[in-house]
Amino acid sequence: MRRNSALLLFPLILLAACGGGEAYRRLRVEIPSYSPLNLEEFEKAVFSGFLIGKESAGIDLNKEISEYFGAEFKRKLQYQVVVQPVALESEELFRNPDFWKSLAPGSDRLLYVTGKAELTQEMRKAVIDKAKADIEDPFERQKGIAQRTLFSLSLHIYLIRGDNGEIVLDRDFKETKAYISPKQRADFAFYDLAPRIRTKLFRPILSEERIQERYLLLK
Amino acid sequence: MTKTLAAAIALAFLGMFLVFGCARPRLTGQVGFGVWAANNELWEEAIFRWKKVLSQDPQSVAAHNNLAVAYEKKGLWEEARKEYEAALKLDPENSWVKRNFKSFQENLDPGKPSRKDKAAQDEKE
């Protein structure tokens, strides 16, 4: 009986040891974000204003964007930052290289920061009707309406070369946050939402690394 | 008793030999060595090994795929794209290569929210 068990053990070990085998290895690796621009080519960022769509009351969106993102460009890229609003009549202007070339002829180390922006506010309501628990519950069933104030900041950013009017970055961002207070102020909401956009905007510009999953094949 | 004990010890040694020899994914050969190097952050070594594989076997899907990952790590986007496309040309249905290539494309176009970013945003809302 013992001999039979020992003999049986051998093929079992063989099967356990050699059966299967991975064809791949999963790897978590820090990969840099793709950067469409060469940072050393520029030394000055000019905030030339944004086309404003819907705007919430109580905030000058153009001013807030220029101040907030201007400070970030100065801090992260060490660029000289200038606010120089231009008359933006339509979206077609962003893709018109001659327009941007004509603003500052001969400036070859200049980057225009412009685009479209919108900060919207809406009220959302939902009916709450908490289901009665199976166990004996001393509290009454909650019924009522839950109310949230939703702010959405949409920013379509263009980075445009000053020397030839070429668009080097064209990215769309939208961040949303819900607040319990119906009296939430638009400027406070902007400063909650802008940092999220800042993180996503500078990730490709600075080629920041992110941990990503990749699969290496073994055979 | 002595015979049984000797047989048991012999069996145990054989089992250990088989376990270490077979159970772990075989990291033999240049492909495997490259994977080991990549696991240990020795990306230059990994690139060298996989290029060596391709010099002898240009049809190696594993070498093309793994080389693409290494080029991504080093920020060499065009080289990575060429290797992914070569791997997919050789094995268009390989799910691991397809997954890698999709992640590569999402990395190149961060304007579009990735599924994870979108899921995280939806969860916050």
Boltz contact constraints between the chains, C-beta under 6 A:
constraints:
  - contact:
      token1: [A, 6]
      token2: [B, 7]
      max_distance: 6.0
  - contact:
      token1: [A, 13]
      token2: [B, 15]
      max_distance: 6.0
  - contact:
      token1: [A, 13]
      token2: [B, 18]
      max_distance: 6.0
  - contact:
      token1: [A, 14]
      token2: [B, 18]
      max_distance: 6.0
  - contact:
      token1: [A, 17]
      token2: [B, 18]
      max_distance: 6.0
  - contact:
      token1: [A, 17]
      token2: [B, 19]
      max_distance: 6.0
  - contact:
      token1: [A, 17]
      token2: [B, 22]
      max_distance: 6.0
  - contact:
      token1: [A, 17]
      token2: [B, 23]
      max_distance: 6.0
  - contact:
      token1: [A, 18]
      token2: [B, 22]
      max_distance: 6.0
  - contact:
      token1: [A, 21]
      token2: [B, 25]
      max_distance: 6.0
  - contact:
      token1: [A, 22]
      token2: [B, 25]
      max_distance: 6.0
  - contact:
      token1: [A, 24]
      token2: [B, 96]
      max_distance: 6.0
  - contact:
      token1: [A, 25]
      token2: [B, 35]
      max_distance: 6.0
  - contact:
      token1: [A, 29]
      token2: [B, 73]
      max_distance: 6.0
  - contact:
      token1: [A, 31]
      token2: [B, 72]
      max_distance: 6.0
  - contact:
      token1: [A, 31]
      token2: [B, 73]
      max_distance: 6.0
  - contact:
      token1: [A, 32]
      token2: [B, 75]
      max_distance: 6.0
  - contact:
      token1: [A, 34]
      token2: [B, 77]
      max_distance: 6.0
  - contact:
      token1: [A, 34]
      token2: [B, 107]
      max_distance: 6.0
  - contact:
      token1: [A, 34]
      token2: [B, 108]
      max_distance: 6.0
  - contact:
      token1: [A, 171]
      token2: [B, 111]
      max_distance: 6.0
  - contact:
      token1: [A, 172]
      token2: [B, 111]
      max_distance: 6.0
  - contact:
      token1: [A, 176]
      token2: [B, 125]
      max_distance: 6.0
  - contact:
      token1: [A, 204]
      token2: [B, 110]
      max_distance: 6.0
  - contact:
      token1: [A, 212]
      token2: [B, 103]
      max_distance: 6.0
  - contact:
      token1: [A, 214]
      token2: [B, 69]
      max_distance: 6.0
  - contact:
      token1: [A, 214]
      token2: [B, 100]
      max_distance: 6.0
  - contact:
      token1: [A, 215]
      token2: [B, 96]
      max_distance: 6.0
  - contact:
      token1: [A, 215]
      token2: [B, 100]
      max_distance: 6.0
  - contact:
      token1: [A, 216]
      token2: [B, 35]
      max_distance: 6.0
  - contact:
      token1: [A, 216]
      token2: [B, 66]
      max_distance: 6.0
  - contact:
      token1: [A, 217]
      token2: [B, 62]
      max_distance: 6.0
  - contact:
      token1: [A, 217]
      token2: [B, 65]
      max_distance: 6.0
  - contact:
      token1: [A, 218]
      token2: [B, 25]
      max_distance: 6.0
